[in-house]
Amino acid sequence: MSWRLLEGPNLDIYQSLAIEEALARVSSHSSEMTNTVRIWKADRAVVVGRFQCIHKEVNIHYCQSNDISIARRFTGGGTVYQDSGNLNFTICADQRESYVPKRLPQLYKAFVGEIAYQLQKIGIPARFDPQRACLRIQDKKITGTAGWIKQGVSFIHGTLLVNADLSVLNRCFEIPVDQPEYLRNGKKVRCLESKRDTVTNIIEEVPEAPSEEDIAAAIIRSVQEVSGTSIIKEALTKEERDTAHSLYQCRYSLADWNLGTRVPD
């Protein structure tokens, strides 16, 4: 089965995250799902994992004072920073395909591991770290990843630090001791905390870094290598667009979803 490539337009983080969940949800109940690789970008944002509490992850006042969106995705994992220097990738695959693993560790190894190999081929010395399911240059992290495996769908997405503003990234993650607390959904108090790591940009580690277009092409080639099939540029289906719009309206545009419920002082 061939794969579909989705590229742009670059939307705000809330719309993009609605599309991410729509891809997984529509695929999970489709008898003829479409294997998809998506390449996308977003404006400045901090994106927390589904099971995280923002007061433990984000400098809320700094983000709100500097027009940095705080968003929550539908997958687990830790908090990541987004800006125009990030290149994001999404892989949504049918588990009926023989090459598609049904467990996250194997899924990361197959697809993110191949991304590392394709980046090496264009001069970026990336390596796959199976313990953190990420890519590194030497000991520094250049990706954050998260996944979702349900109802016959294997889904992972990640962000690649190409030329992000790391000074802003670090400020976003400096947690004040006195900031207000938030419950994830009004009642759940358990917070899955991020595993802190040292990050870097590709452009800071590679003297003559490949262009963003070349990096995106390497990601696309990695999927071709894993799947052994062609990739055709297409668009979202009407069902995916409608599902994304519904998810945006009832979830991703709402503070209750993205922030949670503030605990009274």
ZAMARGU-4260 file (C-alpha; in steps of 0.2 Angstrom, whole numbers, plus 5000, padded with zeros to 4 digits):
<rodrens>
0) 5000/5000/5000 | 5007/5017/4995 | 5009/5031/5008 | 5001/5049/5008 | 5012/5064/5011
5) 5004/5079/5020 | 5013/5095/5020 | 5007/5113/5026 | 4999/5124/5027 | 5007/5129/5044
10) 4993/5132/5056 | 4993/5137/5074 | 4997/5124/5086 | 4979/5121/5092 | 4973/5117/5074
15) 4988/5106/5071 | 4986/5096/5086 | 4968/5094/5081 | 4973/5087/5064 | 4985/5075/5073
20) 4972/5067/5083 | 4960/5067/5069 | 4972/5057/5058 | 4973/5044/5072 | 4955/5043/5076
25) 4948/5042/5058 | 4961/5029/5055 | 4956/5019/5070 | 4938/5015/5063 | 4942/5015/5045
30) 4942/4998/5035 | 4953/5005/5022 | 4964/5017/5032 | 4978/5028/5023 | 4996/5027/5029
35) 5001/5044/5032 | 5017/5054/5034 | 5015/5072/5039 | 5028/5086/5039 | 5023/5102/5048
40) 5028/5117/5058 | 5019/5128/5071 | 5022/5146/5079 | 5029/5148/5096 | 5021/5136/5108
45) 5025/5124/5123 | 5016/5107/5120 | 5013/5096/5136 | 5009/5078/5135 | 4991/5072/5139
50) 4995/5066/5157 | 5005/5081/5162 | 5001/5096/5174 | 5007/5113/5166 | 5012/5120/5183
55) 5026/5106/5184 | 5031/5109/5166 | 5029/5127/5160 | 5034/5144/5166 | 5016/5150/5164
60) 5018/5168/5167 | 5033/5169/5155 | 5023/5160/5141 | 5008/5171/5143 | 5017/5187/5144
65) 5027/5183/5128 | 5013/5176/5117 | 5019/5158/5118 | 5004/5146/5117 | 5002/5132/5129
70) 4994/5117/5122 | 4991/5099/5126 | 4992/5085/5114 | 4982/5068/5114 | 4997/5057/5116
75) 5008/5055/5132 | 5026/5059/5134 | 5035/5075/5140 | 5034/5093/5136 | 5042/5100/5120
80) 5045/5118/5113 | 5039/5123/5096 | 5044/5138/5085 | 5048/5141/5067 | 5065/5133/5069
85) 5057/5116/5073 | 5052/5103/5059 | 5038/5091/5065 | 5035/5074/5058 | 5020/5062/5060
90) 5018/5044/5055 | 5001/5036/5056 | 5002/5018/5050 | 4990/5003/5048 | 4995/4988/5059
95) 4990/4976/5045 | 5005/4981/5036 | 5019/4968/5040 | 5032/4981/5043 | 5022/4991/5056
100) 5026/4986/5074 | 5011/4985/5086 | 5021/4991/5101 | 5029/5008/5104 | 5047/5003/5107
105) 5048/4993/5091 | 5038/5007/5082 | 5051/5020/5087 | 5066/5009/5083 | 5059/5006/5065
110) 5054/5023/5060 | 5064/5035/5071 | 5079/5024/5070 | 5078/5025/5051 | 5076/5044/5052
115) 5093/5044/5061 | 5101/5034/5047 | 5094/5045/5033 | 5100/5061/5042 | 5117/5053/5043
120) 5117/5051/5024 | 5115/5070/5022 | 5129/5074/5035 | 5119/5075/5051 | 5127/5063/5064
125) 5111/5059/5072 | 5109/5043/5082 | 5094/5034/5089 | 5093/5033/5108 | 5081/5018/5112
130) 5080/5022/5130 | 5072/5039/5127 | 5065/5035/5110 | 5074/5051/5103 | 5087/5057/5091
135) 5104/5063/5098 | 5119/5072/5091 | 5133/5065/5103 | 5124/5066/5120 | 5112/5081/5116
140) 5094/5078/5111 | 5087/5085/5095 | 5070/5077/5095 | 5055/5074/5107 | 5043/5060/5102
145) 5026/5053/5108 | 5015/5039/5102 | 4998/5031/5102 | 4994/5013/5098 | 4975/5008/5097
150) 4963/4999/5087 | 4975/4994/5073 | 4984/5010/5072 | 5002/5014/5076 | 5005/5032/5077
155) 5020/5042/5082 | 5024/5061/5081 | 5040/5071/5084 | 5048/5087/5084 | 5066/5090/5076
160) 5076/5105/5083 | 5084/5112/5067 | 5086/5131/5072 | 5075/5134/5087 | 5077/5148/5099
165) 5085/5138/5113 | 5086/5153/5125 | 5067/5155/5124 | 5065/5136/5126 | 5075/5137/5142
170) 5065/5151/5149 | 5049/5142/5145 | 5055/5127/5156 | 5061/5138/5171 | 5048/5133/5183
175) 5044/5147/5197 | 5041/5140/5214 | 5026/5150/5217 | 5016/5148/5201 | 4997/5142/5203
180) 4993/5124/5202 | 4982/5116/5189 | 4973/5099/5189 | 4973/5090/5172 | 4955/5089/5170
185) 4947/5096/5185 | 4949/5080/5196 | 4965/5071/5191 | 4980/5076/5202 | 4993/5064/5196
190) 5006/5072/5185 | 5018/5063/5173 | 5033/5074/5174 | 5046/5076/5160 | 5063/5068/5160
195) 5074/5083/5159 | 5088/5082/5146 | 5101/5093/5137 | 5095/5099/5120 | 5103/5106/5105
200) 5100/5112/5087 | 5106/5103/5071 | 5113/5120/5065 | 5123/5122/5081 | 5131/5104/5079
205) 5134/5103/5060 | 5145/5117/5053 | 5137/5116/5036 | 5119/5110/5040 | 5108/5104/5026
210) 5093/5114/5022 | 5076/5112/5030 | 5070/5105/5013 | 5084/5092/5013 | 5080/5087/5031
215) 5061/5085/5027 | 5066/5075/5011 | 5077/5063/5022 | 5062/5060/5034 | 5051/5056/5019
220) 5064/5044/5012 | 5065/5035/5029 | 5047/5031/5028 | 5050/5025/5010 | 5064/5014/5016
225) 5054/5006/5030 | 5038/5003/5020 | 5046/4999/5003 | 5033/5009/4995 | 5030/5025/4986
230) 5024/5041/4994 | 5011/5053/4986 | 5007/5070/4991 | 4989/5072/4995 | 4977/5081/5006
235) 4966/5078/5021 | 4950/5069/5018 | 4933/5077/5021 | 4931/5066/5036 | 4948/5070/5043
240) 4944/5089/5041 | 4927/5088/5049 | 4935/5077/5063 | 4949/5090/5066 | 4937/5104/5066
245) 4926/5096/5079 | 4941/5091/5090 | 4947/5109/5088 | 4930/5116/5094 | 4927/5104/5108
250) 4945/5101/5114 | 4960/5111/5107 | 4953/5128/5107 | 4948/5126/5126 | 4958/5131/5141
255) 4950/5117/5151 | 4959/5105/5139 | 4975/5114/5137 | 4978/5121/5154 | 4967/5111/5165
260) 4958/5118/5180 | 4966/5130/5191 | 4967/5125/5210 | 4960/5140/5221 | 4974/5149/5231
</rodrens>
